[in-house]
Structure formats: structure tokens, C-alpha cells
Amino acid sequence: MNIDRILRSVVAVRASIPEDAFTANTLGTRREGSGVVIRENGLVLTIGYLITEADEIWLTRHDGKVVPGHALAYDQETGFGLIQSLAPLDLPAIDIGDKVKTTVGDAVILADGLGEFVQANIVAKQEFAGYWEYLLDEAIFIAPAHPSWGGAALISDDGKLLGIGSLRLQMVQDEEVADINMAVPINLLPPILDDLLNRGQIDRPPRPWLGAFSAESNGEVVVMSVAKGSPAAQAGLQQGDVISEIRDGEVDGLADFYRKVWKSGPAGAEIPIRVLRNGREAWLRIKSADRNSFLKKPLMQ
């Protein structure tokens, strides 16, 4: 593997977000991370939260050259984001392949846009449920962790792109705590890439979104907070509520909660939810929404 050539194809991403953007309070107005060149024309794959609602994007090569970029798409389901450079990047594209197979124990590299990388191993491949109404059937987890993970390139030992860095987490094993990174597997990209390039989103109805930030505790789904102005806030869902049932089905953990919400129909569907609050039961009817309708749309630069 030519590590120098691969590192050249990973660029630094800097995005500016308006102060009145929906995600400004939670994700900030200045976001920095990495992206990976996946086409010779300057198409860059990154993690979507870096560019959500961005009104200005800059891509920086390792030699210091800076070019402007445009946010093409952010897929809420996978978490991938696409940026098109608005000036030539003149960088090689990393081979993503069509079907990349990985197993626990595989040696990998996680490389950021500043030229820094860590040599690691895949320590797990399993379901991941994020507190922001996000679910992957099989995410990739690696150790040791890279300190600059957002949008970083997960590379196989033969130089192929395996995934995009998303989070830094902690794993407890044999009573020892270790920092790990979670990456979104690249296999999720080919089926949706044409839609993202041509439409800016995947070609199917958006999932219903509630706007609840939740965590799982001993199998129970506990509301940590609700997004201001979101369907959950309008329906009266509160911090500390335990979500126990949707329609006629009991909720068995965070992933099951999301799946039941998404099976309730497209965005806009009304979703009855039973909650436990201060020892009492209550039913709420939440009229879901399309999450993207709350976000600022990118303007052509």
C-alpha cells in the first residue's frame, strides 16, 4: 500500500454555519474535520454533520492549497455527506470498490486531512444506535482511536476505502476502558450515490422524525432532551420521560424504538407514544416531520 498517495487523497474540511441554523447550538457554527476524494473531479466524501447547513466550505490539501467547496448532499440515514470542490483539487481518488468485506481483527488505518494517521484493528462490527435518531445495522469499530476522527478515511491494508470516521467512543473489555472510533461502512454508499448526486437525497419518502435525543439505560429508552421547535417538543415530550410503547408495541431498547417509529409511515405520520413520567403513565401523539425541513439548504457558492 502506498500510504503517501492515499494520504494525499484525504483533505481537511472546514465549514461555517449560520448562527440561526437549526444545528448551530448542538453542532456549532465552525466545524472542522476531514473528507476523502472519491472521484477525480473533486467529489469528496465526508461525515454529514460537518457540512449540515453550511453556507461556506473550504477544502485544504496537504501542501496547503485551499479551494472552496459546495455541500451537495447529506444523507440522514447513513450519515454520509458529499462535497464538490469548486476549483480543481488535482488529487487522486481512493478506490472504494463495490463490495468491501471486513472482519474483526483486520488491520486498518484511519487517516485525517492533516496527514496524521493511526494504525489500528477492527475490534467489532455491530449495530449502533445514536441518540439523535440514527441507526446503523452494522457499524465498524476500531482501536486504538484517532483523535481527529470526523470524516477521516478508514483504509484497508490494500489501500481501499472501508468507511468514514464518525465518532469517538469508549469500550469496556476485561474491566479496562479503551477509546475506539466508529466508522460508517462504505458499502452503504454505492446504492445511494447516484441519488445523492442527482437529487441531493435518496429517492424514497423521508423517515418520520421526532426531534428527541434519547439514551438506553438497562433496556429502557430515556429522553435526554428534545430539539427546540421539534415535533417532540410540540407534543410535550420531556427530559426524563421513559418511552415504553409505540402504538400497540412495547419498546425494547433504542434501536427497536427507532425501527418502530420509522415503520409508522413516512414523515408527517402521527405516532402515539406511551411514556412513564414521575411514576405515572401518559400517552402522547407526536405528529412527526421531515428532519430536512428544519435545516437550511446550501446555496451555490
Secondary structure, DSSP 8 states (H G I E B T S, - for coil): --HHHHHHTEEEEEEE--TTSTTHHHH-SEEEEEEEEEETTTEEEEEGGGTTT-SEEEEE-TTS-EEEEEEEEE-TTT-EEEEEESS----------S-----TT-EEEEE-TTS-EEEEEEEEEEEEEETTTEEEEEEEEEES--SS-TT-EEEETTS-EEEEEEEEEEEEETTEEEEEEEEEEGGGSHHHHHHHHHHSS-SS----B--EEEEEETTEEEEEEE-TTSHHHHHT--TT-EEEEETTEE--SHHHHHHHHHTT-STT-EEEEEEEETTEEEEEEEE-B-GGGGS------
